[in-house]
């Protein structure tokens, strides 16, 4: 995610190998740079490597803190004195967007408590993030979540133990780490999305910036997997947070611009100068051609899926479930879609899940009937089990905050005015709970009783540097909310992280 292969080639790195790949050839004329997580397995593999070195000299970088005993083991293995340096270079997480990171962990808890291995990995990822950003934060966590408290304590332990590493120049207002639990808002990851990056992840799936298009009908060989990275794709960088309607227009402009720049087929290359100009412009042209065909393919596939799965209608009902509280209308809408053959099994199940979360305690809940209809669709029992699993995970009993708070008049008016602004209307009225939580935090109004500080100290001033971490995964809708908060609050910098980045399937 950090570097493309061509970028590394420009730095004169010509061979890429995994430490665990068998039968690597000795190449004593090459120097080796090792970049590794400091796990037991990696240290063991490195010990084997140093006993029989394949390269002339080794520069070893660990992405996190390494223990003295591990360094000692490496030193003892290095009998031929091939190690030139060992360093800690903190990067034990995946940087997804400039303000978003992930640990690529799926399923971090068993029931209501941490899987011990995942807790250790999450603690390492979070402390590496703090070290790379040079922050020694105060920590707040969601009181209703036992995993949030555990993680807060583990991070604090590392900061205390490695106090020399965390001895950064003090800022006037200390940075803040806020640890939250996904189960407080199980609604957000279940919604269809309409901004480019979030929509691509929801419908196609983004995996370390790669999109698998192999299932697209009639796809050409070189487009079976494409990379979408804001670092080296200008169109993506400018469009990732825009609405789908705007993307269509921008793609059209991109195409037209490309057509204009196309080297004329019948261009006469008569003089040396003509040839030189052609050769100079060609790489740029080729790059643009790649960008155009990639985005046209991706957007084309998104449009196809939206039509095939009837997603405009599905999404409208999802938003009604998430944002309004008219039970009988919502129930009618869900039943109507469950009977439609155009709605996929996944989308049907998703609507029932959203209904279950929204109207779980409603006196005339239609959930049993909806589950019956799911089954009548020929739906496997798996989806019905998933509905109750979602309720158990993020239902009323579990949530520490009021996910569906009755909004005051001001908020309702704001909502109404926003609704008049065209496309931002029915498909994007939902705001993730995180938005409200961070809004309260920035204003200094987030209740200590629900989000206590770890330890005796509290912040007197409003926080400026905020790192918010979601146990159980963040979403691109929340990434968009954080992007907008950063833009509209100069002087406040928020970084969002999660154990993974979710879409409905995940």
C-alpha positions in Angstrom: 0.0 0.0 0.0 2.9 2.3 0.6 5.0 2.0 -2.6 4.3 0.8 -6.1 6.9 -1.6 -7.5 7.9 0.9 -10.2 8.5 3.5 -7.5 10.8 1.1 -5.6 12.6 0.3 -8.8 13.4 3.9 -9.2 15.2 3.6 -5.9 17.4 0.9 -7.4 15.7 -2.0 -5.6 15.7 -4.7 -8.2 14.7 -7.9 -6.4 11.7 -8.5 -4.1 11.6 -11.7 -2.1 9.7 -12.9 0.9 11.8 -14.1 3.8 9.8 -17.3 4.0 10.0 -18.3 0.4 12.0 -21.5 0.0 14.9 -22.0 -2.4 16.0 -18.5 -2.8 19.3 -18.3 -4.7 22.4 -16.9 -3.0 23.3 -13.5 -4.6 26.3 -12.3 -2.8 26.6 -9.2 -5.0 23.4 -7.8 -3.6 22.7 -5.9 -0.4 19.4 -6.9 1.5 17.0 -4.5 3.1 14.6 -6.5 5.4 11.4 -4.8 6.5 9.5 -7.1 8.9 7.0 -7.2 11.7 8.9 -8.3 14.9 7.0 -11.5 15.3 8.4 -14.7 16.8 8.2 -16.4 13.3 10.0 -13.5 11.5 12.8 -13.4 14.1 13.2 -17.2 13.8 13.3 -16.9 9.9 15.9 -14.1 10.2 18.0 -16.2 12.5 18.1 -19.0 9.9 18.9 -16.5 7.2 21.8 -15.0 9.1 23.3 -18.4 9.8 23.6 -19.0 6.1 23.4 -15.5 4.5 22.5 -15.3 0.8 23.4 -11.6 0.4 26.5 -9.6 1.1 25.1 -7.3 3.8 21.8 -6.9 5.7 19.9 -3.7 6.8 17.1 -4.8 9.1 14.1 -2.7 9.8 11.4 -3.8 12.2 7.9 -2.2 11.9 7.5 -2.1 15.7 9.3 -2.3 19.0 11.6 -5.4 19.2 12.6 -7.0 22.4 16.2 -7.1 23.7 16.2 -10.9 23.8 15.2 -11.0 20.1 18.1 -8.7 19.1 20.4 -10.9 21.1 19.2 -14.0 19.2 19.9 -12.2 15.9 23.4 -11.1 17.1 24.3 -14.6 18.1 23.2 -15.9 14.7 25.2 -13.3 12.8 28.5 -15.1 13.0 29.6 -13.9 9.6 29.0 -10.3 10.6 26.7 -9.4 7.7 24.3 -7.2 9.6 25.0 -3.5 9.0 22.2 -2.1 11.0 19.0 -2.9 12.9 16.4 -0.3 13.3 12.8 0.2 14.5 10.8 2.0 11.8 7.2 2.2 13.1 4.8 1.3 10.4 2.9 -1.7 11.8 -0.5 -0.7 10.2 -2.0 -0.1 6.8 -2.4 3.5 5.8 -5.6 3.5 3.7 -6.2 7.2 3.2 -4.2 10.2 4.5 -6.5 10.2 7.6 -7.5 6.5 7.8 -5.6 3.4 8.8 -6.5 -0.3 9.2 -5.0 -3.4 10.8 -6.5 -5.8 8.3 -7.9 -8.0 11.1 -11.2 -9.7 10.7 -13.1 -11.1 13.7 -11.1 -9.6 16.6 -13.5 -10.7 19.4 -15.0 -13.9 20.6 -18.5 -12.9 21.8 -18.0 -9.9 24.1 -14.3 -10.4 24.8 -11.0 -10.1 22.9 -9.4 -13.0 21.2 -6.0 -12.7 23.0 -3.8 -12.9 19.9 -5.9 -10.2 18.2 -5.7 -8.0 21.3 -1.9 -8.2 21.2 -1.8 -7.4 17.5 -4.2 -4.5 17.9 -2.2 -3.1 20.8 1.0 -3.3 18.6 -0.7 -1.7 15.6 -2.1 1.2 17.7 1.2 1.9 19.6 3.2 1.8 16.3 0.7 4.4 14.9 1.3 6.6 18.0 5.1 6.2 17.6 5.1 7.0 13.9 2.9 10.1 14.5 5.0 11.0 17.6 2.1 11.2 19.9 1.9 10.3 23.6 -1.9 10.7 24.1 -4.4 10.8 26.9 -6.8 7.9 26.4 -10.6 7.8 26.6 -12.7 4.8 25.9 -16.3 3.8 25.6 -17.5 2.7 29.0 -20.2 0.3 27.8 -17.6 -1.8 26.0 -15.3 -4.2 27.9 -13.0 -4.7 24.8 -12.5 -0.9 24.6 -11.4 -0.7 28.2 -9.1 -3.7 27.8 -7.4 -2.2 24.7 -7.0 1.2 26.4 -5.3 -0.5 29.4 -3.0 -2.5 27.1 -1.9 0.6 25.1 -1.3 2.5 28.4 0.9 -0.4 29.6 3.1 -0.2 26.5 3.4 3.6 26.8 4.5 3.2 30.4 6.9 0.4 29.7 8.5 2.1 26.6 8.4 5.6 28.2 11.7 6.6 26.6 10.3 6.1 23.1 7.2 8.1 23.9 9.1 11.0 25.3 8.0 13.5 22.6 8.1 17.3 22.7 5.0 18.3 24.7 2.3 20.1 22.9 0.1 22.7 24.6 -3.0 20.5 24.4 -2.0 16.8 24.6 -3.3 14.5 21.8 -6.2 12.3 22.5 -6.8 8.6 21.7 -10.5 7.7 21.7 -11.3 4.0 21.6 -14.8 3.0 20.5 -16.7 -0.3 19.8 -18.3 -1.1 16.4 -21.2 -2.8 18.2 -22.5 0.7 19.2 -23.4 1.4 15.6 -24.0 -1.8 13.6 -26.2 0.2 11.2 -23.4 2.1 9.3 -21.6 -1.0 7.8 -25.0 -2.4 6.6 -25.9 0.5 4.3 -25.4 0.9 0.6 -23.0 3.8 -0.2 -23.1 6.5 -2.9 -19.7 8.1 -2.8 -17.0 6.7 -5.0 -14.6 5.0 -2.6 -17.3 3.7 -0.2 -19.4 2.5 -3.2 -16.5 0.6 -4.8 -15.8 -1.1 -1.4 -19.5 -1.9 -0.9 -20.1 -3.4 -4.3 -16.7 -4.7 -5.5 -14.6 -4.8 -2.3 -11.3 -2.9 -1.9 -8.4 -5.1 -0.6 -5.2 -3.1 0.1 -6.2 -0.7 -2.7 -6.8 -3.6 -5.1 -10.1 -4.2 -6.8 -11.0 -7.6 -8.2 -12.9 -7.2 -11.5 -12.5 -10.8 -12.7 -16.3 -11.4 -12.4 -17.2 -8.5 -14.7 -18.8 -9.8 -17.8 -16.4 -9.6 -20.8 -13.5 -8.1 -18.9 -10.2 -7.8 -20.7 -7.2 -9.6 -19.2 -5.3 -6.5 -18.1 -8.3 -5.1 -16.2 -9.1 -8.2 -14.1 -7.5 -6.6 -11.1 -7.0 -2.8 -10.9 -5.4 -0.6 -8.2 -7.2 2.5 -6.9 -4.8 4.6 -4.9 -5.1 8.3 -4.3 -1.3 8.5 -4.1 -0.8 7.8 -7.8 -4.2 8.2 -9.4 -5.2 11.9 -9.7 -8.7 11.2 -10.9 -9.4 8.9 -7.9 -7.9 11.4 -5.5 -10.2 14.1 -6.8 -13.3 12.0 -6.9 -13.2 9.5 -4.0 -15.5 11.5 -1.8 -17.9 12.7 -4.5 -21.4 11.4 -5.2 -22.0 8.8 -7.8 -24.0 11.3 -10.0 -21.0 13.7 -10.1 -18.5 10.8 -10.9 -20.5 10.1 -14.1 -20.1 13.7 -15.2 -16.4 13.8 -14.3 -15.7 10.5 -16.2 -17.3 12.0 -19.3 -15.0 15.0 -19.0 -12.0 12.7 -18.5 -12.9 10.8 -21.6 -13.3 14.0 -23.7 -10.0 15.4 -22.5 -8.4 12.0 -23.4 -9.9 12.1 -26.9 -8.5 15.6 -27.5 -5.0 14.5 -26.5 -5.0 11.3 -28.4 -2.1 11.3 -30.8 -3.6 11.6 -34.3 -3.4 8.1 -35.9 -2.5 9.6 -39.2 0.0 12.0 -37.6 2.9 12.3 -40.0 6.2 11.7 -38.2 8.3 13.5 -40.8 11.0 15.3 -38.9 13.2 14.2 -36.0 11.4 16.8 -33.9 8.0 15.2 -34.6 9.3 11.8 -33.5 10.8 13.4 -30.4 7.6 15.1 -29.4 5.6 11.9 -30.0 8.0 9.8 -27.8 8.0 12.5 -25.0 4.2 12.7 -24.9 3.6 8.9 -25.2 4.2 7.8 -21.6 1.8 10.5 -20.3 -0.7 9.5 -22.9 -0.3 5.8 -22.0 -0.8 6.6 -18.3 -3.9 8.7 -19.0 -5.2 5.9 -21.3 -4.8 3.4 -18.4 -6.6 5.8 -16.0 -9.5 6.3 -18.3 -10.0 2.6 -19.1 -9.7 1.7 -15.4 -12.3 4.2 -14.2 -14.7 3.7 -17.1 -14.6 0.0 -16.3 -15.1 0.4 -12.5 -17.9 3.0 -12.9 -19.6 0.9 -15.6 -19.6 -2.1 -13.4 -21.0 -0.1 -10.5 -23.8 1.2 -12.7 -24.5 -2.4 -13.9 -24.8 -3.7 -10.3 -27.0 -0.8 -9.2 -29.4 -1.5 -12.0 -29.3 -5.3 -11.7 -29.8 -5.3 -7.9 -32.3 -2.5 -7.9 -30.1 -0.6 -5.4 -31.7 2.8 -5.8 -34.9 1.5 -4.4 -33.2 -0.7 -1.8 -31.0 2.2 -0.6 -34.0 4.5 -0.2 -35.7 2.0 2.1 -32.4 1.5 4.0 -32.1 5.2 4.6 -35.8 5.3 5.7 -35.0 2.5 8.3 -31.8 4.3 9.5 -33.0 7.8 9.7 -36.8 8.0 10.2 -39.2 6.5 12.7 -42.4 5.7 10.9 -42.7 2.0 11.7 -45.7 1.0 9.6 -44.3 2.7 6.5 -40.9 1.1 7.0 -42.4 -2.3 7.5 -44.5 -2.0 4.3 -41.5 -0.9 2.3 -39.3 -3.8 3.6 -42.1 -6.3 2.8 -42.6 -4.9 -0.7 -38.9 -5.3 -1.5 -38.7 -8.8 0.1 -41.4 -9.9 -2.4 -39.5 -8.4 -5.4 -37.5 -10.9 -7.5 -35.1 -8.1 -8.4 -33.8 -7.8 -4.9 -30.8 -10.1 -4.2 -30.7 -12.4 -1.2 -27.9 -10.4 0.4 -30.0 -7.1 0.1 -33.1 -8.8 1.4 -31.2 -10.0 4.5 -29.6 -6.6 4.9 -33.0 -4.9 5.0 -34.3 -7.3 7.6 -31.2 -6.7 9.7 -31.6 -3.0 9.6 -35.3 -3.4 10.4 -34.4 -5.6 13.4 -31.9 -3.2 14.7 -34.2 -0.2 14.3 -37.5 -1.7 15.6 -36.2 -4.4 17.9 -38.4 -3.3 20.8 -41.4 -2.0 18.9 -44.7 -3.2 20.3 -46.0 -4.3 16.9 -42.7 -5.6 15.5 -43.0 -7.5 12.3 -39.7 -9.3 12.6 -41.1 -12.9 12.9 -43.1 -12.3 9.7 -40.1 -10.8 7.9 -37.9 -13.8 8.9 -40.6 -16.1 7.5 -40.6 -14.2 4.2 -36.8 -14.5 4.0 -37.2 -18.2 4.3 -40.0 -18.3 1.8 -37.7 -16.6 -0.8 -35.8 -19.9 -0.7 -33.2 -18.1 1.4 -30.9 -20.3 3.2 -31.2 -20.5 7.0 -27.8 -18.8 7.2 -29.3 -15.4 6.6 -31.9 -15.9 9.3 -29.2 -16.8 11.7 -27.3 -13.8 10.7 -30.2 -11.5 11.6 -30.3 -12.7 15.2 -26.4 -12.6 15.3 -26.5 -8.9 14.2 -29.1 -8.2 16.9 -27.0 -9.9 19.5 -23.9 -8.0 18.3 -25.4 -4.5 18.1 -28.9 -4.6 19.6 -30.3 -2.2 22.3 -29.0 -4.4 25.2 -25.4 -3.9 24.0 -25.3 -0.3 22.9 -23.9 2.3 25.3 -25.2 5.3 23.3 -28.5 6.2 21.9 -28.2 5.2 18.2 -31.7 6.5 17.3 -32.0 9.5 19.6 -35.1 11.6 19.0 -33.5 14.6 17.4 -34.4 18.1 18.5 -36.3 20.6 16.4 -33.0 22.3 15.2 -31.6 19.1 13.9 -34.8 18.3 12.1 -34.9 21.7 10.4 -31.2 21.2 9.4 -32.1 17.8 8.0 -34.9 19.3 6.1 -32.8 22.1 4.6 -30.1 19.6 3.7 -32.8 17.5 2.0 -33.5 20.4 -0.4 -30.0 20.5 -1.7 -30.6 18.0 -4.6 -28.8 14.7 -4.7 -27.7 14.8 -1.0 -31.4 13.8 -0.5 -32.8 10.4 0.2 -29.7 8.3 -0.5 -27.3 10.1 1.8 -29.3 11.4 4.7 -27.7 8.9 7.2 -24.9 10.2 9.4 -22.8 7.6 11.2 -23.0 7.8 15.0 -19.2 8.6 14.9 -20.0 12.0 13.4 -22.0 13.0 16.4 -19.5 11.5 18.9 -16.6 13.5 17.3 -18.7 16.6 17.0 -19.3 16.5 20.8 -15.7 15.7 21.4 -14.4 18.7 19.4 -16.8 21.0 21.2 -15.7 19.6 24.6 -19.1 18.2 25.3 -18.5 14.4 25.2 -19.7 13.1 28.6 -17.0 11.7 30.9 -19.6 9.4 32.3 -20.0 7.5 29.0 -16.4 8.0 27.7 -14.1 8.1 30.8 -10.4 8.9 30.8 -8.0 6.2 31.6 -6.1 7.4 34.7 -6.6 10.5 36.9 -5.9 13.2 34.4 -8.4 14.9 32.1 -8.1 17.4 29.3 -9.0 21.0 30.3 -8.9 22.3 26.7 -10.7 21.1 23.6 -8.7 18.5 21.9 -6.8 19.3 18.7 -5.1 16.1 17.8 -7.6 13.2 17.9 -7.0 9.6 17.0 -10.2 7.6 17.1 -10.0 3.8 16.9 -13.0 1.4 16.2 -12.7 -2.1 17.6 -14.5 -4.3 15.1 -13.8 -2.2 12.1 -14.4 1.3 10.6 -16.2 2.1 7.3 -15.6 4.4 4.4 -18.8 6.3 5.3 -17.1 7.2 8.6 -13.9 8.0 6.7 -15.9 10.5 4.7 -17.4 12.0 7.9 -13.9 12.4 9.4 -12.6 14.0 6.1 -15.4 16.5 6.3 -14.9 17.2 10.0 -11.2 17.9 9.3 -12.1 20.3 6.6 -14.7 22.2 8.5 -12.7 22.5 11.8 -9.4 24.1 11.0 -6.9 23.5 13.9 -8.4 20.0 14.6 -6.8 16.9 13.1 -8.6 13.6 13.3 -7.2 10.3 12.3 -9.6 7.3 12.1 -8.5 3.7 12.5 -10.2 0.3 12.8 -9.3 -3.3 13.1 -10.6 -3.5 9.5 -12.5 -1.5 6.9 -16.0 -3.0 6.6 -18.6 -3.4 4.0 -21.8 -5.3 4.4 -20.3 -8.7 3.4 -17.4 -8.3 5.8 
